[in-house]
Amino acid sequence: MRPFEYVKPKDSKEALRAKTPTGAYIAGGTNLVDLLKKNIAVPHQVLDVTQALSDKITLKRSGIEMGAMVRNTTAAINPTILEQFPLVSKAILAGASPQIRNMASIGGNLLQRTRCPYFYDTSLPCNKRAPGSGCGAYNGENRMSAVIGYSADCVAVHPSDLCVALAALDATVVVQDAQGKKRSILFKDFHRLPESAPQQDNTLPEGALIREVYIPKNAFHKHSAYVKIRDRDSYAFALVSVAAALQLDGNRIVAARLASGGVAHKPWRWLAAEQFLAGKETNATVFAEAAALAVQDVRPLAHNAFKVDMLKGAIETALQEALQA
């Protein structure tokens, strides 16, 4: 780890004003500290924003707002979230470990970087870490890698569980740019696919801060589920995960939401499957057809073809669990 200047701004304006071009914001530190240890992140300045950003959860008429410094555990056990947005809690509790959830922040969760082994091993090629060096995983060890939305320049997957739920629930990210102006970014537009610039994980403006995450009110609170398949029960990222939510009228599906982690460079929405489910009766055959529709466009790599059947089964299971919730 290289030496750096430590700064603790009192509010967001001071944080934005104090940040240098080689500075980095830190909240819970559950990802940045790892990157510092590996010399992947080498900022000359670290700005601690734990006092600069809100740690409040606010219910509004149109939805719920979570400040960027809300800890993951706090969100997971919040009564309003448990009652009205339970998918958020289910996704958070499927991630990491209690110790990490106690430290990790909502804003930082959105910005965590891939856990691809080629990214973390500085002796190996990785376009995300060293643009132009190549993607070692593309023709290498890609068991954990993407099956959709990737390019020859990057096959890494996004690691967050929370973000899968936020994608399913059509969240919005409220940011404050380097000039102090606030703007909102639809969650579907916040994370990027790799294309030819995999070093750019998201569309957050340079130097900007995440202020809040907003989730609009919805009718999915009665029927939702989060299924995560991984190599071990904790301290492991998803091979495949599925967030499923259903709005029902009796046995008829009024609307459905399906999103996955472990499959792409960003949380992935299965929009065609969602559209297929709308208006259908709830039964195993319909759920299997929706899952088959979702996986028809995936393109596994040399070592992760197993993810196709795993994903199909996870979607069916998540829909069944959501129905029974």
NORURWO-V339623 format. One line per field, one symbol per residue. ss: DSSP state (2 for helix, 1 for strand, 0 for the rest). Layout:
ss: ???
This chain:
ss: 0000111000022222220000111100000222222000000011110000000011110011111000122222202222220222222220000222222012222220000022220000010000000010000000000000001001000000022222220001111100000111112222100000000001000000111111110000000111111000000000011111111110011111111110000001102222222000100222222222222000000000022222222222222222220
